[in-house]
Amino acid sequence: MSLGRIAKLNTGASIPLVGLGTWQSKPDVVKHAVKVAIQAGYRHIDAAWIYGNEKEVGEAIRESNVPREELFVTTKLWNNSHRPEDVLPALESSLKNLGLDYVDLYLMHWPIAFKSGPEAVAKDAEGKIIFENVDINETYKAMEALVATGKTKAIGVSNFSVANLEKLLKTAKIVPAANQVELHPENPQWGLLEFCKSKGIHLTAYSPLGSTDSPLIKREEVTKIAQKHNSSNANVLIAWGAQRGTSVIPKSVTESRIISNFKDITLDEEDLKLLKSLTEGKATHRYCDPATFWGVKIFDD
Ligand SMILES: NC(=O)c1ccc[n+]([C@@H]2O[C@H](COP(=O)([O-])OP(=O)(O)OC[C@H]3O[C@@H](n4cnc5c(N)ncnc54)[C@H](OP(=O)(O)O)[C@@H]3O)[C@@H](O)[C@H]2O)c1
């Protein structure tokens, strides 16, 4: 079981490598999903203010009867709260939703600011997103002040490329503990992995199964490896991420999948070579790219 898969953050804290994702998990089912996960042994839960289900995620955590200090809970600062004065209230709002005194990791969800205010995604009369000119370094500086409040044990970022990390590190006083990005065999981001390793930034792999309806899972190469290990396709993809030393946060609201996704397998050299071949000499593929849904280019590739 994935209980033994743990990494150390640059804060000294431990982060379990396999966690439960909660994006698109509807509020009426996410509570059960988180409870099933914790019961199955998961100790890492990935949440975000924008997912609209922090309340139910928090209820499941509080009702799990697992001591709070044994769980690793992440949540994220949404794009409408990037102004420095909005950062602490945003964390407090998430903590209130979750019903927790602290989170283990608070991430800047995207390196981009939307108009500050109650609307998650403010739009103009033509339906275009209204952006706000707030520098990521300024937002991050306000996040650094959160650590002293004890309301988050660590801070980090999400969807940061090497270029954005380099920019951030020019003024950061606290090196981000983690960067949560899309990682799977079709988008392995080897350069980012190397860079983060060299800076002591832990990577967390989101959309490890290919996101909505898990298209990546169905690839014949993945099936071939799963059959060889008498395992599931999802376990192959989760093991791929964990063996690279990254956390992996597959989302599911299906009881049997939540339980089976937590089983460990070990991929061998031949398996890793086959998964590497998915991008060798071929284009990488993102399932979650704001260029398609916000019309904004965030990544370098
Ligand atoms: N930081 C960010 O910007 C960002 C962006 C995207 C995601 N994330 C985080 O990463 C988490 C995971 O990414 P994701 O939600 O995009 O997608 P994902 O985990 O790659 O895939 C989720 C999909 O896979 C299905 N699934 C799960 N286990 C399966 C199995 N064993 N067999 C077949 N299908 C399976 C799920 O269906 P059912 O639920 O119906 O079982 C769901 O449709 C998110 O939930 C979120 O916490 C963060």
The ligand as an SDF file (V2000), in Angstrom:
LIG
                    3D

 48 52  0  0  0  0  0  0  0  0999 V2000
   -3.2740   22.7870   -9.4830 N   0  0  0  0  0  0  0  0  0  0  0  0
   -4.0710   22.7060  -10.5220 C   0  0  0  0  0  0  0  0  0  0  0  0
   -4.2270   23.6560  -11.3180 O   0  0  0  0  0  0  0  0  0  0  0  0
   -4.7950   21.4240  -10.7900 C   0  0  0  0  0  0  0  0  0  0  0  0
   -5.3410   21.1730  -12.0530 C   0  0  0  0  0  0  0  0  0  0  0  0
   -5.9640   19.9500  -12.2590 C   0  0  0  0  0  0  0  0  0  0  0  0
   -6.0510   19.0170  -11.2190 C   0  0  0  0  0  0  0  0  0  0  0  0
   -5.5350   19.3210   -9.9920 N   0  0  0  0  0  0  0  0  0  0  0  0
   -5.6180   18.3640   -8.8610 C   0  0  0  0  0  0  0  0  0  0  0  0
   -5.2190   17.0720   -9.3200 O   0  0  0  0  0  0  0  0  0  0  0  0
   -6.2720   16.1420   -9.0950 C   0  0  0  0  0  0  0  0  0  0  0  0
   -6.2510   15.0460  -10.1570 C   0  0  0  0  0  0  0  0  0  0  0  0
   -6.3720   15.5540  -11.4670 O   0  0  0  0  0  0  0  0  0  0  0  0
   -7.7250   15.4880  -12.3240 P   0  0  0  0  0  0  0  0  0  0  0  0
   -8.8840   15.5450  -11.4180 O   0  0  0  0  0  0  0  0  0  0  0  0
   -7.5820   16.5120  -13.3810 O   0  0  0  0  0  0  0  0  0  0  0  0
   -7.6960   14.0930  -13.0480 O   0  0  0  0  0  0  0  0  0  0  0  0
   -7.1290   12.6240  -12.8790 P   0  0  0  0  0  0  0  0  0  0  0  0
   -6.9070   12.2890  -11.4630 O   0  0  0  0  0  0  0  0  0  0  0  0
   -6.0150   12.4770  -13.8520 O   0  0  0  0  0  0  0  0  0  0  0  0
   -8.3570   11.7970  -13.4680 O   0  0  0  0  0  0  0  0  0  0  0  0
   -9.6080   11.8280  -12.8650 C   0  0  0  0  0  0  0  0  0  0  0  0
  -10.5330   10.9670  -13.7100 C   0  0  0  0  0  0  0  0  0  0  0  0
  -10.0870    9.6200  -13.6630 O   0  0  0  0  0  0  0  0  0  0  0  0
  -11.1350    8.7650  -13.2460 C   0  0  0  0  0  0  0  0  0  0  0  0
  -10.5070    7.6660  -12.5050 N   0  0  0  0  0  0  0  0  0  0  0  0
   -9.9140    7.7070  -11.2870 C   0  0  0  0  0  0  0  0  0  0  0  0
   -9.4110    6.5070  -10.9600 N   0  0  0  0  0  0  0  0  0  0  0  0
   -9.6830    5.6660  -11.9840 C   0  0  0  0  0  0  0  0  0  0  0  0
   -9.4390    4.3020  -12.2170 C   0  0  0  0  0  0  0  0  0  0  0  0
   -8.7960    3.5500  -11.3330 N   0  0  0  0  0  0  0  0  0  0  0  0
   -9.8770    3.7690  -13.3900 N   0  0  0  0  0  0  0  0  0  0  0  0
  -10.5290    4.5150  -14.3110 C   0  0  0  0  0  0  0  0  0  0  0  0
  -10.7890    5.8420  -14.1410 N   0  0  0  0  0  0  0  0  0  0  0  0
  -10.3670    6.4080  -12.9870 C   0  0  0  0  0  0  0  0  0  0  0  0
  -12.0440    9.6360  -12.4270 C   0  0  0  0  0  0  0  0  0  0  0  0
  -13.3700    9.1630  -12.4530 O   0  0  0  0  0  0  0  0  0  0  0  0
  -14.3240    9.0050  -11.1450 P   0  0  0  0  0  0  0  0  0  0  0  0
  -14.0860   10.1710  -10.2350 O   0  0  0  0  0  0  0  0  0  0  0  0
  -15.6900    9.0340  -11.7570 O   0  0  0  0  0  0  0  0  0  0  0  0
  -13.9880    7.7040  -10.5230 O   0  0  0  0  0  0  0  0  0  0  0  0
  -11.9500   10.9570  -13.1920 C   0  0  0  0  0  0  0  0  0  0  0  0
  -12.8090   10.9650  -14.3230 O   0  0  0  0  0  0  0  0  0  0  0  0
   -7.5200   17.0430   -9.1340 C   0  0  0  0  0  0  0  0  0  0  0  0
   -8.6540   16.4100   -8.6420 O   0  0  0  0  0  0  0  0  0  0  0  0
   -7.0300   18.2090   -8.3120 C   0  0  0  0  0  0  0  0  0  0  0  0
   -7.0550   17.9000   -6.9360 O   0  0  0  0  0  0  0  0  0  0  0  0
   -4.8960   20.5020   -9.7760 C   0  0  0  0  0  0  0  0  0  0  0  0
  1  2  1  0
  2  3  2  0
  2  4  1  0
  4  5  1  0
  4 48  2  0
  5  6  2  0
  6  7  1  0
  7  8  2  0
  8  9  1  0
  8 48  1  0
  9 10  1  0
  9 46  1  0
 10 11  1  0
 11 12  1  0
 11 44  1  0
 12 13  1  0
 13 14  1  0
 14 15  2  0
 14 16  1  0
 14 17  1  0
 17 18  1  0
 18 19  2  0
 18 20  1  0
 18 21  1  0
 21 22  1  0
 22 23  1  0
 23 24  1  0
 23 42  1  0
 24 25  1  0
 25 26  1  0
 25 36  1  0
 26 27  1  0
 26 35  1  0
 27 28  2  0
 28 29  1  0
 29 30  1  0
 29 35  2  0
 30 31  1  0
 30 32  2  0
 32 33  1  0
 33 34  2  0
 34 35  1  0
 36 37  1  0
 36 42  1  0
 37 38  1  0
 38 39  2  0
 38 40  1  0
 38 41  1  0
 42 43  1  0
 44 45  1  0
 44 46  1  0
 46 47  1  0
M  CHG  2   8   1  16  -1
M  END
$$$$
